[in-house]
């Protein structure tokens, strides 16, 4: 199914007619008709506005709905700095806008500076040792350790040597 068809189906499921929906998102009826019939593609900004007004995530219109997502080795997006490499195994938006999974590798030293955000995190320590600072407490993490925490509390991580970990982020 194409983007326009997905938009049309979602709009109809929401009980909105084309005229009122076009007015709600600030475009003409004709423009909405052309988008829904895949004659033109909406800009990312317009698609974001459409998704917002339909209570959907923008990725819902871009991806086929599959029961299975397979990301092959070496195909996940990578974010890298001097001390940290994160492979985004399951970027936010694939399952849900609030969930992401990353495989990380870090070199000795602080690789996650002090920060906080809403939600919680689960991290499995695959290799190496690190010092996890959480609020006013410190915890040494070793291979095989798993930590689950409220990420609204300030936290940071210092690698005591090379470290490999798997993190799952659940945003609120």
PyMOL commands that set and color helices and strands:
alter all, ss='L'
color gray80, all
select helices_A, chain A and resi 3-13+18-25+29-36+44-53+59-62
alter helices_A, ss='H'
color red, helices_A
select strands_A, chain A and resi 77-80+84-90+99-106+109-115+120-127+130-134+137-141+146-150+155-159+163-170
alter strands_A, ss='S'
color yellow, strands_A
deselect
rebuild
show_as cartoon
